[in-house]
């Protein structure tokens, strides 16, 4: 209702004493679809900020406005230095104009997503803010009043149809009337209800910011959840615009961040699955060298230019079918397989590294999505966007930022910090209260975390392997035995001003293990 005719009537009445007699000092734009107008006298300044986007249109009135040094452009220079003589509201229309000295008019056409601001000189349009609405140059500000027959006779003739008699009401007054039984009333009762509403709309004592059907609205009527009330229309519109932009900005940026993270997570999980399958195949399928041995042992049994042949595989004691190339001899085929066998271990190593990297990315992205879900207001979201900015840009940066190594035992993921700074990030950002936290006792070393799984207790064998890693990635790496403390993450805290990697631990338990990387043989 912030662009409703009845609200604009109140707004223009409030603008008159503030604007009349002021000189136009500036008109510029530094953001797309935003126009800033400045007015001043020797005693005061006044600003109008017009936001005219396809999604949201509103005016606001900042006390001051600091113009950016770059990326701003002067507009409507023809009215610079002119004085506001009058503020004129059109009858039954969502528009008004400023009558300026020098035979100039500045029209505010506030028609939802078709809003525009047009400057006229001698009743001819000389400048449009939104050039995409070229037809607005044909508007005549002095002829935009819309007289409507709104007496009882017209109302009765329309049988109380509000759209025909009061098209200026909009949805909120109609809803307000419906809540008071408008549809069930006879014509006389409907007329009386309309008069009661008009008394409020034409002389409101209070302006409401409400939430109705999940949307933030400015209203002249008490509807929905009433969040704030104001007695000044300018103050009400300022607050509404600020709140609306804050909420929609939050929703838009939240959704953009969620989509980016979920897309990256899906791609990473797909790559992880494909790489894992390939690694499994290379580790467990018959090796290139075994296939080459079978081919070489059966050279005399392979017909020339064969594309498929079934041979006895002495490794498995079974018949096996092999696919060959027609233009390649069996011997050349075997030689090519022997060369591939030499590189197979390199491919396995590369795939292992890729799988580890993708595991790290999956955990980082999962944790980022959890952190995003906890950003329940604009302030928290801004902090999230700052802290996770690298994840929300390029995929390569996201890979580089994983602060931990990933190991897996019996379905449980074990994370090991890579440095003192990474330890902080691992413990503060990627560890939750039910995760189990480990560290070599009384020496510097990596933070180690066993990720919690709902409904599953951590087996002793997994705890022991994680403790071995904590000992291995610490100053006690060379000791024969190392005490390792462990506790749920909820008992680990970062004291204010503590050095990177330093934490305070409560309710710790200790396990004694031999420092080792129990995964070294399989990695």
C-alpha positions as CSV (number, residue, x, y, z in Angstrom):
1,X,0.0,0.0,0.0
2,X,3.1,2.2,-0.1
3,X,2.1,3.3,-3.6
4,X,-1.6,3.4,-3.0
5,X,-3.4,6.6,-3.9
6,X,-4.6,7.2,-0.3
7,X,-1.1,6.8,1.1
8,X,0.4,9.1,-1.6
9,X,-2.2,11.7,-0.6
10,X,-0.8,11.7,2.9
11,X,2.8,11.6,1.6
12,X,2.4,14.6,-0.7
13,X,0.7,16.6,2.1
14,X,3.7,15.9,4.3
15,X,6.2,16.8,1.5
16,X,4.7,20.2,0.8
17,X,6.0,22.0,3.9
18,X,9.4,20.2,3.6
19,X,10.0,20.9,-0.1
20,X,8.2,24.2,-1.0
21,X,10.8,27.0,-1.3
22,X,13.8,24.7,-1.6
23,X,16.1,24.8,-4.6
24,X,17.0,21.7,-6.7
25,X,20.7,21.2,-6.0
26,X,21.5,17.8,-7.4
27,X,20.0,14.9,-9.4
28,X,22.2,11.9,-10.1
29,X,22.2,8.1,-10.3
30,X,25.0,5.8,-9.0
31,X,23.1,2.5,-9.1
32,X,20.9,1.2,-11.8
33,X,17.2,2.1,-11.3
34,X,18.0,4.5,-8.5
35,X,17.7,8.3,-8.7
36,X,18.8,10.7,-6.0
37,X,17.3,14.2,-5.8
38,X,18.7,16.9,-3.6
39,X,17.0,20.1,-2.5
40,X,18.3,22.8,-0.2
41,X,18.0,26.3,1.2
42,X,20.4,28.2,3.4
43,X,18.8,26.5,6.5
44,X,18.2,22.9,5.4
45,X,18.7,20.0,3.0
46,X,16.2,17.4,1.8
47,X,16.8,14.3,-0.2
48,X,14.5,12.0,-2.2
49,X,15.8,8.6,-3.1
50,X,13.7,6.9,-5.8
51,X,14.2,3.2,-6.3
52,X,12.4,2.1,-9.5
53,X,13.3,-1.5,-10.2
54,X,11.0,-4.1,-11.9
55,X,10.7,-6.0,-8.6
56,X,10.3,-3.1,-6.2
57,X,9.5,0.6,-6.4
58,X,9.7,3.0,-3.5
59,X,10.6,6.5,-2.4
60,X,12.7,7.2,0.7
61,X,14.0,10.3,2.3
62,X,17.5,10.0,3.8
63,X,18.7,12.7,6.1
64,X,22.0,12.9,4.2
65,X,23.4,11.2,1.1
66,X,27.1,10.8,0.3
67,X,27.6,10.5,-3.4
68,X,30.1,8.0,-4.6
69,X,33.2,9.4,-6.2
70,X,33.0,7.1,-9.2
71,X,30.2,5.4,-11.2
72,X,27.7,8.2,-10.8
73,X,26.1,10.3,-13.5
74,X,24.3,13.7,-13.3
75,X,20.7,13.7,-14.6
76,X,17.9,16.2,-15.1
77,X,20.5,19.0,-15.3
78,X,17.8,21.3,-16.8
79,X,16.1,21.7,-13.4
80,X,19.3,22.5,-11.5
81,X,18.8,25.8,-9.5
82,X,15.0,25.8,-9.9
83,X,12.8,26.3,-6.8
84,X,10.0,24.0,-5.7
85,X,6.8,26.1,-5.9
86,X,4.2,23.4,-5.3
87,X,3.6,19.7,-4.6
88,X,0.6,18.5,-6.5
89,X,-1.2,15.1,-6.0
90,X,-3.3,13.8,-8.9
91,X,-6.9,12.9,-8.1
92,X,-7.4,9.2,-7.8
93,X,-4.0,8.4,-9.4
94,X,-0.8,7.0,-8.1
95,X,1.3,10.0,-9.2
96,X,2.2,13.5,-8.2
97,X,4.4,16.3,-9.5
98,X,6.6,19.1,-8.3
99,X,5.9,22.4,-9.8
100,X,9.3,24.1,-10.3
101,X,10.2,27.7,-11.2
102,X,11.2,28.2,-14.9
103,X,8.0,26.6,-16.1
104,X,9.3,23.1,-15.2
105,X,7.4,20.1,-13.7
106,X,8.9,16.9,-12.3
107,X,6.4,14.0,-12.5
108,X,6.6,11.0,-10.1
109,X,4.6,8.3,-11.9
110,X,4.5,5.4,-9.3
111,X,2.7,2.7,-11.3
112,X,4.3,-0.4,-9.7
113,X,6.9,-2.0,-12.0
114,X,6.2,0.7,-14.7
115,X,7.2,3.6,-12.4
116,X,9.1,6.5,-13.9
117,X,10.2,10.1,-13.2
118,X,9.8,12.6,-16.0
119,X,11.0,16.2,-16.3
120,X,8.9,18.7,-18.3
121,X,9.7,22.1,-19.6
122,X,6.8,24.3,-20.9
123,X,4.6,21.1,-20.7
124,X,6.9,19.1,-22.9
125,X,8.8,16.1,-21.7
126,X,12.6,16.8,-21.9
127,X,14.0,13.9,-19.8
128,X,12.9,10.5,-18.7
129,X,14.7,8.5,-15.9
130,X,13.5,5.1,-17.2
131,X,14.0,5.4,-21.0
132,X,12.5,1.9,-21.5
133,X,9.1,3.5,-20.9
134,X,9.3,5.8,-23.9
135,X,5.5,6.3,-24.1
136,X,5.7,8.2,-20.8
137,X,6.9,11.2,-22.8
138,X,3.3,11.5,-24.0
139,X,1.9,11.8,-20.5
140,X,0.5,15.3,-19.6
141,X,0.9,16.0,-15.8
142,X,-1.8,18.7,-15.8
143,X,-4.3,16.2,-17.3
144,X,-3.7,13.2,-15.1
145,X,-6.5,13.7,-12.6
146,X,-9.1,10.9,-12.7
147,X,-12.5,12.1,-11.6
148,X,-14.7,9.1,-10.5
149,X,-18.4,9.1,-9.5
150,X,-18.2,7.9,-6.0
151,X,-21.6,8.9,-4.6
152,X,-24.2,6.6,-3.2
153,X,-26.1,6.5,-6.5
154,X,-23.1,5.3,-8.4
155,X,-22.3,2.8,-5.7
156,X,-25.8,1.4,-5.7
157,X,-25.9,1.2,-9.5
158,X,-22.6,-0.8,-9.3
159,X,-24.2,-3.0,-6.6
160,X,-21.4,-2.3,-4.3
161,X,-18.7,-3.5,-6.7
162,X,-15.6,-1.9,-5.3
163,X,-13.5,-2.3,-8.4
164,X,-15.9,-0.1,-10.4
165,X,-16.5,2.6,-7.8
166,X,-13.3,2.6,-5.8
167,X,-10.5,1.2,-8.0
168,X,-8.1,3.2,-5.9
169,X,-8.6,1.0,-2.9
170,X,-6.2,-1.8,-3.8
171,X,-6.1,-5.1,-2.0
172,X,-5.7,-4.1,1.6
173,X,-8.9,-2.0,2.1
174,X,-10.8,-4.7,0.3
175,X,-9.5,-7.4,2.6
176,X,-10.2,-5.1,5.6
177,X,-13.8,-4.8,4.4
178,X,-14.2,-8.5,3.9
179,X,-13.1,-9.1,7.4
180,X,-16.0,-7.0,8.5
181,X,-18.6,-8.9,6.5
182,X,-18.7,-6.8,3.4
183,X,-19.8,-9.6,1.0
184,X,-22.7,-10.6,3.2
185,X,-24.0,-7.1,3.8
186,X,-26.7,-5.3,1.8
187,X,-26.0,-2.3,-0.4
188,X,-26.8,0.2,2.4
189,X,-24.6,-1.6,4.9
190,X,-21.8,-1.9,2.3
191,X,-22.0,1.8,1.7
192,X,-21.7,2.5,5.4
193,X,-18.7,0.2,5.7
194,X,-17.0,1.9,2.8
195,X,-17.5,5.3,4.4
196,X,-15.9,4.1,7.6
197,X,-12.9,2.9,5.7
198,X,-12.7,6.1,3.8
199,X,-12.6,8.1,7.0
200,X,-9.4,6.2,8.0
201,X,-7.8,6.3,4.5
202,X,-8.4,10.0,4.1
203,X,-7.2,11.0,7.5
204,X,-5.1,8.2,9.0
205,X,-3.8,8.7,12.5
206,X,-1.4,5.8,12.3
207,X,0.7,4.1,9.5
208,X,1.3,0.4,10.0
209,X,4.1,-1.9,8.8
210,X,2.5,-5.3,8.8
211,X,3.2,-8.8,7.8
212,X,0.3,-10.3,5.8
213,X,0.4,-13.7,4.2
214,X,4.1,-13.8,4.7
215,X,4.8,-10.5,3.0
216,X,5.9,-7.2,4.5
217,X,3.4,-4.4,3.7
218,X,2.8,-0.7,4.5
219,X,-0.8,-0.2,5.5
220,X,-3.2,2.6,6.6
221,X,-5.4,-0.1,8.1
222,X,-4.7,-2.5,11.0
223,X,-4.4,-5.9,9.3
224,X,-2.3,-9.0,9.7
225,X,0.6,-9.0,12.2
226,X,1.3,-5.4,13.1
227,X,5.0,-4.9,13.4
228,X,5.6,-1.2,13.7
229,X,3.4,2.0,13.8
230,X,4.3,5.5,12.8
231,X,2.5,8.9,12.8
232,X,4.6,10.4,10.0
233,X,4.2,9.1,6.5
234,X,7.8,9.9,5.5
235,X,9.1,8.0,8.5
236,X,6.8,5.1,7.8
237,X,7.9,4.9,4.2
238,X,11.6,5.2,5.2
239,X,11.3,2.3,7.6
240,X,9.2,0.2,5.2
241,X,11.7,0.6,2.4
242,X,14.6,-0.2,4.6
243,X,12.9,-3.3,6.1
244,X,11.7,-4.5,2.7
245,X,15.1,-4.2,1.1
246,X,16.8,-5.8,4.0
247,X,14.4,-8.8,3.9
248,X,14.4,-9.3,0.2
249,X,18.1,-8.7,0.0
250,X,18.5,-11.4,2.7
251,X,16.2,-13.8,0.8
252,X,17.9,-13.2,-2.5
253,X,21.4,-13.6,-1.3
254,X,20.6,-16.6,0.9
255,X,19.0,-18.4,-2.0
256,X,22.0,-17.5,-4.3
257,X,24.5,-18.8,-1.8
258,X,22.4,-22.0,-1.2
259,X,22.2,-22.7,-4.9
260,X,25.9,-22.2,-5.5
261,X,26.9,-24.4,-2.6
262,X,24.4,-27.1,-3.5
263,X,25.5,-27.1,-7.1
264,X,29.1,-27.4,-6.1
265,X,28.3,-30.1,-3.6
266,X,26.4,-32.1,-6.3
267,X,29.3,-31.8,-8.8
268,X,31.8,-32.7,-6.2
269,X,29.9,-35.8,-5.0
270,X,29.4,-36.9,-8.6
271,X,33.2,-36.6,-9.3
272,X,33.9,-38.3,-6.0
273,X,31.7,-41.2,-6.9
274,X,33.1,-41.6,-10.4
275,X,36.7,-41.4,-9.2
276,X,36.0,-43.9,-6.4
277,X,34.5,-46.3,-8.9
278,X,37.5,-45.9,-11.2
279,X,39.9,-46.4,-8.3
280,X,38.0,-49.5,-7.2
281,X,38.3,-50.9,-10.7
282,X,42.0,-50.2,-11.0
283,X,42.7,-51.8,-7.6
284,X,40.6,-54.9,-7.9
285,X,40.1,-55.7,-11.6
286,X,42.7,-57.8,-13.5
287,X,45.8,-55.7,-14.1
288,X,47.1,-54.8,-17.5
289,X,50.2,-56.9,-17.0
290,X,48.1,-60.1,-16.2
291,X,46.1,-59.6,-19.4
292,X,49.3,-59.0,-21.4
293,X,50.8,-62.3,-19.9
294,X,47.8,-64.3,-21.0
295,X,48.0,-62.7,-24.5
296,X,51.7,-63.5,-24.8
297,X,51.2,-67.1,-23.6
298,X,48.6,-67.6,-26.4
299,X,50.2,-65.8,-29.4
300,X,50.0,-69.0,-31.5
301,X,46.3,-69.5,-30.6
302,X,45.1,-66.1,-31.8
303,X,44.0,-66.0,-35.4
304,X,45.4,-63.1,-37.5
305,X,43.3,-59.9,-37.5
306,X,41.0,-61.1,-34.8
307,X,38.8,-58.6,-33.0
308,X,37.7,-61.0,-30.3
309,X,39.2,-64.2,-28.9
310,X,38.5,-66.5,-26.0
311,X,41.6,-67.8,-24.1
312,X,42.5,-69.7,-21.0
313,X,43.3,-67.3,-18.1
314,X,45.8,-69.1,-15.9
315,X,45.5,-66.4,-13.2
316,X,41.8,-67.3,-12.6
317,X,41.8,-70.8,-14.1
318,X,38.9,-69.8,-16.4
319,X,38.2,-69.1,-20.0
320,X,38.0,-65.4,-20.7
321,X,37.1,-63.3,-23.8
322,X,39.4,-60.6,-24.9
323,X,38.7,-57.7,-27.3
324,X,41.5,-56.9,-29.8
325,X,42.1,-54.4,-32.5
326,X,42.0,-55.7,-36.1
327,X,44.9,-53.6,-37.2
328,X,47.1,-54.4,-34.2
329,X,49.0,-57.6,-33.7
330,X,48.5,-59.5,-30.4
331,X,52.1,-58.9,-29.6
332,X,51.8,-55.1,-30.1
333,X,48.6,-55.2,-28.0
334,X,50.5,-57.0,-25.2
335,X,53.3,-54.5,-25.4
336,X,50.9,-51.6,-25.1
337,X,49.3,-53.2,-22.0
338,X,52.7,-53.7,-20.4
339,X,53.4,-49.9,-20.9
340,X,50.0,-49.1,-19.3
341,X,50.8,-51.4,-16.4
342,X,53.9,-49.3,-15.6
343,X,51.7,-46.2,-15.4
344,X,48.8,-47.9,-13.5
345,X,50.3,-47.3,-10.1
346,X,50.7,-43.6,-11.0
347,X,47.0,-43.4,-12.0
348,X,46.0,-45.1,-8.8
349,X,48.0,-42.6,-6.8
350,X,46.5,-39.7,-8.7
351,X,43.0,-41.0,-8.2
352,X,43.6,-41.6,-4.5
353,X,44.7,-37.9,-4.2
354,X,41.7,-36.8,-6.1
355,X,39.3,-38.9,-3.9
356,X,40.9,-37.4,-0.8
357,X,40.6,-33.9,-2.2
358,X,36.9,-34.4,-3.2
359,X,36.2,-35.9,0.3
360,X,37.6,-32.7,1.8
361,X,35.5,-30.6,-0.5
362,X,32.3,-32.5,0.3
363,X,32.8,-32.0,4.0
364,X,33.7,-28.3,3.5
365,X,30.6,-27.7,1.4
366,X,28.3,-29.7,3.8
367,X,29.6,-27.6,6.7
368,X,29.1,-24.4,4.7
369,X,25.5,-25.4,4.0
370,X,24.9,-26.0,7.7
371,X,26.5,-22.7,8.6
372,X,24.2,-21.0,5.9
373,X,21.1,-22.6,7.5
374,X,22.1,-21.0,10.8
375,X,22.3,-17.5,9.2
376,X,18.7,-16.6,10.1
377,X,18.9,-12.9,9.6
378,X,20.6,-10.4,7.4
379,X,23.4,-9.6,9.9
380,X,24.4,-13.3,10.2
381,X,24.1,-13.8,6.5
382,X,26.5,-10.9,5.8
383,X,29.0,-12.5,8.2
384,X,28.5,-15.8,6.5
385,X,29.1,-14.3,3.0
386,X,32.3,-12.7,4.3
387,X,33.6,-15.8,6.0
388,X,32.8,-18.2,3.1
389,X,33.5,-15.8,0.2
390,X,36.0,-18.2,-1.4
391,X,33.5,-21.0,-1.5
392,X,31.0,-18.8,-3.3
393,X,33.4,-17.8,-6.1
394,X,35.5,-20.3,-8.0
395,X,35.6,-24.1,-7.6
396,X,39.4,-24.0,-7.6
397,X,39.6,-21.7,-4.6
398,X,37.2,-24.0,-2.8
399,X,39.5,-26.9,-3.3
400,X,42.5,-25.0,-2.0
401,X,40.7,-23.9,1.2
402,X,40.1,-27.4,2.7
403,X,41.9,-27.0,6.1
404,X,42.1,-30.8,6.8
405,X,43.1,-34.2,5.6
406,X,40.3,-36.8,5.4
407,X,40.6,-40.5,6.5
408,X,37.8,-43.0,6.6
409,X,37.4,-46.0,9.0
410,X,34.4,-48.3,9.2
411,X,32.2,-45.6,7.7
412,X,33.4,-42.8,10.0
413,X,35.2,-39.8,8.6
414,X,38.3,-38.6,10.5
415,X,39.5,-35.1,9.8
416,X,43.1,-34.0,10.6
417,X,44.1,-30.3,10.6
418,X,46.9,-29.3,8.3
419,X,48.4,-26.4,10.3
420,X,47.8,-24.2,13.4
421,X,45.6,-21.8,11.4
422,X,43.8,-24.8,9.8
423,X,43.3,-26.3,13.2
424,X,41.3,-23.3,14.2
425,X,39.2,-23.4,11.1
426,X,38.7,-27.2,11.4
427,X,37.6,-26.9,15.1
428,X,35.6,-23.7,14.9
429,X,33.9,-24.1,11.5
430,X,33.8,-27.8,10.5
431,X,33.2,-29.4,13.8
432,X,29.9,-29.7,15.7
433,X,29.2,-30.3,19.3
434,X,28.6,-34.1,19.0
435,X,31.8,-34.7,17.0
436,X,34.7,-36.3,18.9
437,X,37.7,-34.1,19.2
438,X,41.3,-35.5,19.8
439,X,44.7,-34.0,20.3
440,X,48.1,-35.3,21.4
441,X,48.4,-34.4,25.1
442,X,50.7,-31.5,26.3
443,X,52.4,-31.0,22.9
444,X,51.6,-29.1,19.7
445,X,50.0,-31.0,16.9
446,X,47.0,-31.4,14.6
447,X,43.4,-31.2,15.8
448,X,41.7,-34.5,14.9
449,X,38.0,-34.9,14.6
450,X,35.8,-38.0,14.3
451,X,32.5,-36.9,12.6
452,X,29.4,-37.9,14.6
453,X,26.8,-40.1,13.0
454,X,23.3,-40.0,14.4
455,X,22.4,-43.3,16.2
456,X,25.9,-44.8,15.9
457,X,28.5,-45.1,18.6
458,X,32.1,-44.6,17.6
459,X,33.8,-48.1,17.7
460,X,37.0,-48.4,19.8
461,X,39.0,-49.4,16.6
462,X,38.0,-46.1,15.0
463,X,38.9,-44.1,18.1
464,X,42.3,-45.9,18.3
465,X,43.1,-45.1,14.6
466,X,42.1,-41.4,15.1
467,X,44.3,-41.2,18.2
468,X,47.2,-42.7,16.3
469,X,46.7,-40.0,13.7
470,X,46.7,-37.3,16.4
471,X,49.9,-38.7,17.8
472,X,51.5,-39.1,14.4
473,X,50.7,-35.5,13.4
474,X,52.2,-34.0,16.6
475,X,55.6,-33.3,18.3
476,X,55.4,-36.9,19.8
477,X,55.5,-38.5,16.3
478,X,58.8,-40.3,17.2
479,X,57.8,-41.5,20.7
480,X,57.1,-45.2,21.2
481,X,53.8,-44.3,23.0
482,X,51.8,-41.1,23.1
483,X,48.9,-40.1,25.4
484,X,46.0,-38.6,23.3
485,X,43.2,-36.7,24.9
486,X,39.6,-36.9,23.5
487,X,36.3,-35.3,24.3
488,X,33.1,-34.2,22.5
489,X,33.6,-30.9,20.6
490,X,31.1,-29.1,22.9
491,X,33.8,-29.2,25.7
492,X,36.4,-27.5,23.5
493,X,36.5,-23.7,23.4
494,X,38.8,-21.0,22.0
495,X,39.9,-18.6,24.7
496,X,39.8,-14.9,23.7
497,X,43.2,-13.8,22.4
498,X,44.6,-17.4,22.3
499,X,47.3,-18.2,19.7
500,X,46.3,-20.0,16.5
501,X,45.5,-23.6,17.2
502,X,45.3,-23.1,21.0
503,X,42.1,-24.2,22.8
504,X,40.9,-25.0,26.3
505,X,39.5,-28.5,26.9
506,X,37.1,-29.8,29.6
507,X,36.0,-33.3,30.5
508,X,38.8,-34.9,28.6
509,X,39.7,-38.6,28.5
510,X,43.1,-40.1,27.6
511,X,44.1,-43.0,25.4
512,X,47.6,-44.3,25.0
513,X,48.6,-45.3,21.4
514,X,51.6,-45.8,19.2
515,X,52.1,-42.8,16.8
516,X,51.3,-44.0,13.3
517,X,49.3,-43.4,10.2
518,X,47.2,-46.6,10.1
519,X,46.0,-45.6,6.6
520,X,49.4,-45.2,5.0
521,X,49.4,-48.7,3.5
522,X,46.1,-48.1,1.7
523,X,46.5,-44.5,0.6
